[in-house]
Amino acid sequence: MTPRLLTRALDYAWAAERQVRHLLRRGALPAVESSTLGSSAVGSSAMDRAAAPVVLLPGIYETWEFLAPVARALVRAGHPVHAVEALGHNARPVPESADVVAEHLARTDLQEVVLVAHSKGGLIGKHVMLSPAGGRVRGMVAVATPFTGSRWARYMLSRALRSFDPRDPVLLALAGELLVNDRITAVYPAFDPHIPETGHLVGARNVELPLAGHFRPLGHPLLVRTVVEEVARLAGRSD
């Protein structure tokens, strides 16, 4: 098996494990998370410390649990962490998903939020930042987000996946909006089998990591540490 084929295999195995974990633990979140995730913060001790709240935005067909390694580290750093339960498995079009997130921010009255997103979640987050709800958002750390699409999307059977085609009108319009890019940190692996174009975003802070994969890097200590550091930077904290 070639190194890139092995990367793909390990990547899918990691994603499958996350999906199975969600099915087996439905309604039973890890102890570090709050039992009311989605409407309240993760970790009561974190809420007692002054740190920017974080909202998790997973990728397509993903739940918040794909971002669990990052969430746990953020809680240890003092950030109350939220997930938006109404996103479900995140299969809606990006504008609709952004409306769901905006409604969550308004309903919970979250302010000075840092969004932490994976893949499609970064597109949703940017859409939110460009909306009236953007005033509630300090910035975003987007991991492996196809800001300019993926050349493989046109071959997908799922309409939801084909929306990542670089020629998609919604994607093109979002890519053309540069106003909030300077408040976004784009973090991406050196090799992403799903996004050969990489997650680079013009005008943003771009951080390429010496990792490979689209899903598996979410559990890597280097990526987790990088996200926590970038959240602190966006939140105006250096500790």
N, C-alpha and C positions, 0 to 999 in steps of 0.2 A: 504494500500500500504506500502510495506517495505521501510526502509530508502534508500536502494540501488536502488530500483525501482523508488522511487521518485527522486533520483539523476539523473537517466537516463532520466526521463520525463522532468525535468527542464533543463537538458543539451541539449536535442534535441529541446526544445522550444526556448532556447537562440540561437541555431544555425539556426533554421528556421526563427527567427526574423531577423537575420543578412542577410540571403538570400533574404527575402522579402524586406528589406530595400535597398539592392543593386538593385533589380528589379525596385522598385518604384523611386529610385533616380539615375537611370542610367544617367551618364553624369553630375549629379548635386552633387558634393562633399560637405561635411560640410565646413563651412567657414574657419575653422582652417587649412584645407588642401589647397594646391595649386591647381589651375584649370588645371595645367599641370602635375599632379602626374604621375610618371613613367619616366619623362624625366627631371624633376626639383624638387627642394626640397619643402617640406611642410612648409609653414609659412615663409614669407619673413623676418620677424623680427629675426627668428632663424638663418637665413643665415648670419646675421651681427655679430653673436657671434662665437667665436672660440670653436667649439665643433665637435666631430667626426660625420661624416654623418652616418646615419642609413639606411639600406635597409631592408624592410619588406619581409619576405618569408612566406606566408600563407600555410596552410595544403591542403590536397587533396580536390578537389571540393570547395575550398574556394577562396574568393577574399581578397584583402588587408583589407576590412572593418571588418573582424573578429578581426583584430589587431588594429582597430581604437582607442579603449580606451588607449592602450599602446602608439600609435602614438601621440595622443594629449598630453599625459604627457611628451613624449620625446621632442616634440616641445617646450613645456613650459620650459623644462630644457635646451633649446638652441640647440638641435640637428636638423639639416636639415634631413628630413625623405623622403625616396624614396620608391616607389613601382615599381615593374617590370610588366608593363601592358601586355607584351608579354606572361607572364605565363598563362593568361586567368584564367580559373577555376582550373588550376594546375593538370591536369589529365595525363600529359605525364610521361613516366618513369623517375626515378630520374636522371640518367645521361643526358638525353635530357634536362630536366628542368635546370640542373646545367649549361649546355652549354648556355641556354637562359640568365641565370643570369650573367654568365661570359661575354657574349657579351654586356649586359647592362652596366656592370662595365667598360668595355673597351670603349664603345661608349660615355659614359658620363664622362670618365676619372676620376672616383671616386677613391680616395686614402684613406688609413687609415680608412676603413669602419668597422663598427660594424654591423653584421647581427643580426636581431631579427626575430626569426622563431617560427612557431607553427607546431607541429606534423610533417608531411612529410617535411615541410619547413626546419626542422633541418637536415634531411638527405641530402636535396639539398645543404644546406649551408656547411655541412662538405665536400661534394663532391667538391664544389667550392674551399674550403680552401686547398684541396689536389691537385688542378689543378694549371696550370701556373697563373691563375687569383688570386690564394691565396695570392700572394704578395701584393694585394690591400686590404687585409682584416686583421684587427687587431685581431678580435675574433668574437665570436657568443654567443648570449643568446638564447638557444633553449628551448621552452616551450612544455612540454608533447610530446616529440619526441620519437618514437619507435625505439631507436637505436639498440635494439636486436629483434625487431619485436613484433608481437602480436599473441598470440595463437589462437585468434578468426579469424585471417585473412584467414585461410585455408577454412573457411566455407562461405566466401563471394562469391556472384555471379559475382561481377565485377572483371575482371582481374587486374585492377589497384589496387583494395583493397587487392587482394590476394598476391600482391607483398610485402606485409608486413609480410608474413609468415616467421617465424624465419629461415626456411630452404631455403629461396630464395637466389640464388647465388649472386646477386648484393648486397643484404643486408648483407650477410655473409662477402663478400669482404670488404665492407665499414666498418663493425664492426671490422675487423681485422687490419685496418689501425689506428694506435695509435698516429701517429706523431703530429697531431694538437689538440688532445684531451685536452691538458693543456691550450689551448686558448678558450675553450668552457665552458660556464656555463650552466648546465642542470637544469632547474627549472621544477618541476612537483608536482602535487597534491598528497596527501596521498592516495586517491582512484581515479583511472581513469578507468571507465568501459570499455574503448576501449583498454587500455594497462595495463592489470593486471601485466605485468612484470615491470611496472613503467618506467619513462624516465631516469633512472640512466645511467650514462656513465662512464666507467672505465677510470681513469686518468684525468677526468674533475673536475671542481668545481661543486658539486652537492648540490642543495638546494631543500629540500622537504618542501612543504607548507601544513598547516592544512586545505586543501580545498578538495572538491570532484567534479569530473566531468572532461570532456575532453575539452569542449568548454566554458562553463559558467565561469570557473575561469579567462578567458581572460578579463572579465569585472570587476573582483573583485579588490578593492583598494589595498589589500595586494600584489597580484600578479603584478599589475601595478607598484606599488612602488618598488617592488623587481627587476623587469626588468630594471627600470630606474637606480636604484643603481648599478646593475651589468653592465649595459652599461657604466656608468661613470667609474666604476672600470677598465673595459677592455680598455676604452679610455684613461686611465691614469689620470682621473679627480676624485676628491673626493668632489667637491662642488655640 
